Amino acid sequence: MAQLEKNPISDEVLARAVKGDERAIGVIWTAWNPPLLRFFRGRNAVEPDDLAQQVWLEVAKKLPVFVGDRDAFRRWIFTLAHRRLIDAGRARLRRPPIAVQVDEAVDDATSQVDDLDWALSLLQQLPDQQATAVSLRILAGMPVPDVAAVMGKQPGAVRALTHRGLRRLAVLIHRQENPEAGVTPVPVLSLTSRT
């Protein structure tokens, strides 16, 4: 999984967006919508596009009063995303799932997954907190303190969750690549640095 550039927008672009510059707002959306969608898909959101749209509607409403730099903006949008994900999970618990008939042609097309879909499917097998930490650290490219702020946890807890999540992902990958082998995981590079 490739880590994103830390800050894909400049403070200048952000300042113009806060003032209502439509072109700057477009730059921000182009830079941050794909990571938001990957975050929601990695967390197994039922309607990731709808959740991302809810985040952007809230951003549009509150952007004129936003104060902060691009790091604060990233923390803000992923905090909004994390909250929308929690709300969606609660709503799903209140409503029973609807059975849907899947056409065979659609099913065949769906079986042709790319690397990102494969990685996201592995991520969905992690416990909730680990998946959130890994998603924010890897897919959103956020440093540990920012992830801690979004999740409402201490940085050490985020590092531990990320490390455990990456170790579990290594085991899952090893099992897929070597189904007849034991549970011995492949070595994992730790992305739990103190950045």
C-alpha positions as CSV (number, residue, x, y, z in Angstrom):
1,M,0.0,0.0,0.0
2,A,1.5,3.3,-1.1
3,Q,1.5,6.1,1.4
4,L,0.1,9.4,0.2
5,E,2.0,12.6,0.1
6,K,1.7,14.1,3.6
7,N,0.1,17.4,2.4
8,P,-1.3,17.3,-1.1
9,I,-2.5,20.9,-0.9
10,S,-0.6,24.0,0.0
11,D,-1.6,26.5,2.8
12,E,-2.1,29.1,0.0
13,V,-4.7,26.9,-1.8
14,L,-6.4,26.2,1.5
15,A,-6.6,29.9,2.4
16,R,-8.1,30.6,-1.0
17,A,-10.7,27.8,-0.5
18,V,-11.7,29.2,2.9
19,K,-12.3,32.6,1.1
20,G,-14.6,30.8,-1.4
21,D,-12.3,30.4,-4.4
22,E,-14.1,27.7,-6.4
23,R,-10.9,26.6,-8.2
24,A,-9.1,26.1,-4.9
25,I,-12.1,24.2,-3.5
26,G,-11.8,21.9,-6.6
27,V,-8.1,21.3,-5.9
28,I,-8.9,20.4,-2.3
29,W,-11.7,18.0,-3.4
30,T,-9.4,16.4,-6.1
31,A,-6.6,15.9,-3.6
32,W,-8.7,14.5,-0.7
33,N,-11.7,12.7,-2.1
34,P,-9.8,9.6,-3.2
35,P,-8.2,9.1,0.3
36,L,-11.6,9.6,1.9
37,L,-13.1,7.0,-0.4
38,R,-10.2,4.6,0.3
39,F,-10.7,5.2,4.0
40,F,-14.5,4.4,3.8
41,R,-13.9,1.3,1.6
42,G,-11.1,0.1,3.8
43,R,-13.5,0.3,6.8
44,N,-16.1,-1.7,4.9
45,A,-18.6,1.2,4.6
46,V,-21.8,0.1,2.8
47,E,-22.1,3.3,0.8
48,P,-18.6,4.9,0.7
49,D,-19.5,7.4,-2.0
50,D,-22.5,8.6,0.1
51,L,-20.4,8.9,3.2
52,A,-17.7,10.9,1.4
53,Q,-20.5,13.2,0.0
54,Q,-21.8,13.8,3.5
55,V,-18.2,14.7,4.6
56,W,-17.9,17.2,1.7
57,L,-21.3,18.7,2.4
58,E,-20.2,19.4,5.9
59,V,-16.9,20.7,4.7
60,A,-18.6,23.1,2.3
61,K,-20.9,24.3,5.1
62,K,-18.1,24.9,7.6
63,L,-15.2,25.8,5.4
64,P,-15.7,29.6,5.5
65,V,-15.1,29.5,9.3
66,F,-12.3,26.9,9.2
67,V,-9.1,28.1,10.9
68,G,-5.8,26.2,10.6
69,D,-3.2,24.9,8.2
70,R,-3.3,22.0,5.8
71,D,-2.4,19.5,8.6
72,A,-5.4,20.8,10.7
73,F,-7.6,20.5,7.6
74,R,-6.5,16.9,7.1
75,R,-7.3,16.1,10.7
76,W,-10.6,17.8,10.4
77,I,-11.8,16.0,7.3
78,F,-10.8,12.6,8.6
79,T,-12.4,13.4,12.0
80,L,-15.6,14.2,10.0
81,A,-15.2,10.9,8.1
82,H,-14.6,8.9,11.2
83,R,-17.8,10.4,12.7
84,R,-19.9,9.6,9.6
85,L,-18.6,6.1,9.6
86,I,-19.7,5.6,13.3
87,D,-23.1,7.2,12.5
88,A,-23.5,4.8,9.5
89,G,-22.6,1.8,11.6
90,R,-25.2,2.8,14.2
91,A,-27.8,3.3,11.5
92,R,-27.1,0.0,10.0
93,L,-27.6,-1.7,13.4
94,R,-31.1,-0.1,13.6
95,R,-32.1,-1.3,10.1
96,P,-32.0,-5.0,9.0
97,P,-30.1,-5.7,5.8
98,I,-32.0,-6.1,2.5
99,A,-31.4,-9.2,0.5
100,V,-30.3,-8.3,-3.1
101,Q,-30.2,-10.7,-6.1
102,V,-26.9,-10.4,-7.9
103,D,-26.8,-11.0,-11.6
104,E,-24.1,-13.6,-12.7
105,A,-22.5,-11.2,-15.1
106,V,-22.1,-8.5,-12.4
107,D,-20.8,-11.2,-10.0
108,D,-18.2,-12.3,-12.6
109,A,-17.1,-8.6,-13.2
110,T,-16.9,-8.1,-9.4
111,S,-14.6,-11.1,-9.1
112,Q,-12.0,-9.3,-11.2
113,V,-10.5,-7.2,-8.3
114,D,-7.4,-5.1,-8.6
115,D,-4.7,-4.7,-6.0
116,L,-6.5,-1.9,-4.1
117,D,-9.7,-3.9,-3.8
118,W,-7.6,-6.9,-2.6
119,A,-5.8,-4.7,0.0
120,L,-9.0,-3.2,1.2
121,S,-10.6,-6.6,1.6
122,L,-7.7,-7.6,3.8
123,L,-8.1,-4.4,5.8
124,Q,-11.8,-5.2,6.4
125,Q,-10.8,-8.4,8.2
126,L,-9.0,-6.4,10.9
127,P,-10.7,-5.5,14.2
128,D,-12.4,-2.1,14.0
129,Q,-9.9,0.0,15.9
130,Q,-6.9,-1.6,14.1
131,A,-8.5,-1.1,10.7
132,T,-9.2,2.6,11.5
133,A,-5.6,3.2,12.7
134,V,-4.1,1.4,9.7
135,S,-6.5,3.2,7.3
136,L,-5.7,6.6,8.6
137,R,-1.9,6.0,8.9
138,I,-1.5,4.2,5.5
139,L,-4.4,5.2,3.2
140,A,-4.7,8.8,4.5
141,G,-1.0,9.2,5.1
142,M,-1.6,10.8,8.5
143,P,1.1,11.0,11.2
144,V,0.5,9.3,14.6
145,P,-0.5,12.5,16.5
146,D,-3.1,13.3,13.9
147,V,-4.5,9.8,13.9
148,A,-4.6,10.0,17.7
149,A,-6.6,13.3,17.5
150,V,-9.1,11.8,15.0
151,M,-9.6,8.6,17.0
152,G,-9.6,10.2,20.4
153,K,-6.7,8.0,21.6
154,Q,-3.1,8.5,22.9
155,P,-0.3,8.3,20.3
156,G,1.1,5.2,22.0
157,A,-2.3,3.5,21.6
158,V,-2.4,4.4,17.9
159,R,1.1,3.0,17.4
160,A,0.1,-0.2,19.1
161,L,-3.1,-0.5,17.1
162,T,-1.3,0.2,13.8
163,H,1.5,-2.3,14.6
164,R,-1.0,-5.0,15.6
165,G,-3.0,-4.3,12.5
166,L,0.0,-4.5,10.2
167,R,1.1,-7.8,11.9
168,R,-2.4,-9.2,11.4
169,L,-2.3,-8.1,7.8
170,A,1.0,-9.9,7.3
171,V,-0.5,-13.1,8.7
172,L,-3.6,-12.8,6.4
173,I,-1.3,-12.2,3.3
174,H,0.9,-15.1,4.3
175,R,-2.2,-17.4,4.6
176,Q,-3.4,-16.4,1.2
177,E,-0.1,-16.9,-0.4
178,N,0.7,-20.2,1.4
179,P,-2.6,-21.9,2.3
180,E,-0.9,-25.2,3.1
181,A,1.7,-23.6,5.4
182,G,1.3,-22.8,9.0
183,V,0.5,-19.4,10.6
184,T,4.1,-18.0,10.4
185,P,3.8,-14.4,9.3
186,V,6.1,-12.7,6.9
187,P,8.2,-9.8,8.2
188,V,6.4,-6.5,8.4
189,L,7.9,-3.1,8.2
190,S,6.6,-1.0,11.1
191,L,4.9,2.2,10.1
192,T,4.4,3.2,13.7
193,S,7.2,5.8,13.8
194,R,6.8,8.7,16.1
195,T,6.0,11.2,13.3
